[in-house]
Amino acid sequence: MCGLAGFVDRSLTTTSAVLRERVTHMANTLRHRGPDDDGQWVDPETGIALSFRRLSIIDLSPEGHQPMLSATGRYVVIFNGEIYNHQDLRQELEIRAAAPAYRGHSDTEVMLAAIEHWGMAKAVERFVGMFAFAVWDRHERLLHLGRDRIGEKPMYYGWMGETFLFGSELKALRCHPAFQGEIDRDALFAFTRYGYVPAPYSIYKGIYKLIPGTLLTIAPAAGKTLPSPVPYWSPTEIAEAGAADPLTEDVTAATDGLEHLLRQAIRQQMVADVPLGAFLSGGIDSSTIVALMQAQSTRPVKTFAIGFHEADYNEAVFAGKVARHLGTEHTELYVTPTEARDVIRKLPTLYDEPFGDSSQIPTFLVSQLARQAVTVSLSGDGGDELFAGYSRYTLISSIWKKIKWMPYALRHVTAGVLSELSTPKWDGAFNALQSILPLNRERYYPFARKARTFADLVTQVESPEGIYHSWLSKSHSSPVLGGTLRAAVLNGKLKVNLTNSMQRLMYFDLISYLPDDILVKVDRASMGVSLESRAPFLDHRVVEYAWRVPVSMKVRNGKRKWLLRQVLYRYVPPHLVERPKVGFSVPIETWLRGPLAEWAQSLIEETRLRKEGFFEVGPVRQKWEEHLAGKHNWQNCLWNVLMFQAWLESQ
């Protein structure tokens, strides 16, 4: 819920009226995140200005208005998100005789009371929820920024001259007169490789994303220092502790434990003073969430699914079967390719930073559908990363076992041969083999893509982690001019004491791919239509339990997410959810050769690329021509370039 923005002006020459005008303008760029209410709080003596846009979820009365002062008046908060255990904290504070005379029943009041009683760090450690907040300590004249453990809610920040800016989205920072929008070419390099800008970087120099699970404290009077964020929850420690102390109980007990935690998380996340529902794809993750919601609800849960007429991209039929079995109030909408493509023009302003995950399109569409009936929707995000749902976890281990004996020279030659064969040649080979062998086209076609993927994976890698980074890379030779891939992006985040290669890959997803891709995608898509999305799998108690689940319970007999399936099978029969993973995607490859070709051509026209000076013209144009001709499928690499170009145009 909600959007926040603010700044501290160290010049101390700005009047109260100007502070209020500027911070109001910042917040108004976030109206989509909070259409129900707005507020400002300024102090010209210290140069602080806080602003807020509210999407009312808990306590719809004016008593939930922000910015909110604590009972003693010491703290002022602007807070985006939900503290799911606020009722428990309220009771605990009352027992300790530490609770103030509450004005209403919002979680924001409880947050402030907890901070006053326990202090900032101790209070945040007790919060169960998704949140990003800014708290101004009027006594100490300190600004505290905080972000939830997994990174569900965003927070950008940085010094621009004498002004410290912060907010939920970059568009709020951009509209401040002190903002300098110099593009960080290193961040752009990373974006073209991964399809997202990894934290702590942003696309702009000097502006950063707050690392999940950390607090940042700014003392404006001390100068323009930017201290390192301080962790209050460490995914590294959680992963290492869980792997060192795995569950030893039998399958039934482990399933009971997981089901109990998921029920608890879902029960708390179903609390809202507005209509609530859930996204339902019919896969393992969303079906588990909906099943446990329905088991704890006295009325049919509202569920939503988007369908596509292209069979390879359509999950709606599976969602409908699960919905009928569970008895939910199900709504599905079949979207035409034209309707899906129309979303593309909204992406640069919706995502506010270059973002290349094309599943942003259906995610926006299902959010738009859900918002017609509810204000809060639960999702299955996080299930893949916690319970080994991605095929890459098992495939990378398998590939490494097969190629680690190969000398580099042999690997390089093999990869070169596979990479050079064109799509038509591979398809011809497949058709010839299919005439004499019982090959399944859906499973093995097209050969070209699989062969080139294998070629990319086996070249220049010396470990499973190297294959993993190659797997995630959309472009192995980035066309960015003047940019490099910072070592911290690749190596620094993998410094974890885990001996199992699959666990190491899941760890990297937990700290990078999940918060920087998946959660960015969901937050911007849902908040873009004023819908709050909640993810029960990301309750930190579930995350900590998942890291104690041994790999043998996550992958068994070729089944990924094995333990999670055992929970689901208590509510949904296996035949309704057992199928190959489809993914939430759209046919970008064919669209670029057809209805999007003219749009794409205009963005990467040779003269334009040379004038803007961000990309090498030759490699981009070569890939574009090869893609149009059907020689190669360069959709991932090209889509990232196109998303940056479209974003740049919108700026």
Buried (B, 14 or more C-beta within 10 A) or exposed (E): BBBBBBBBBBEEEBEEEBBBBBBBBBBBBBEBBBEBBBBBBBBBEBBBBBBBBBBBBBBBEEBBBBBBBBBEEBBBBBBBBBBBBBBBBBEBBEEEEEBBEBBBBBBBBBBBBBBBBBEBBEBBEEBBBBBBBBBBBBEEBBBBBBBBBBBBBBBBBBBBBBBBBBBBBBBBBBBBEBBEBEBBBBBBBBBBBBBBBBBBBBBBBBBBBBBBBBBBBBBBEEEEEEEEBEBBBBBBEBBBEBBEEEBEEEEEEBBBBBBEBBBBBBBBBBBBBBEBBBBBBBBBBBBBBBBBBBBEBEEEBBBBBBBBEEEEBBBBEBBBBBBEBBEBEBBBBEBEBEBBBEBBEBBBBBBBBBBBBBBBBBBBBBBBBBBEBBBBBBBBBBBBBBBBBBEBBBBBBEBBEEBEEEEEEEBBEBBEEBBEBBBEEBBEBBEEEBEEEEBEEEEEBBBBBEBBBBBBBBBEBEEBBBBBBBBBBBBEEBBBBEBEBBEEBBEEBBEBEBEBBBBBBBBBBBBBBBBBBBBBBBBBBBBBBBBBBBBBBBBBEBBBBBBBBBBEBBBBEEBBBBBBBBBBBEBBEEEBBEEEEBEBBBBBBBBBBEEBBEBBEEBBBEEBBEEEEBBBBEBBBBBBEBBBEBBBBBBBBBBBBBBBBBBBEEE
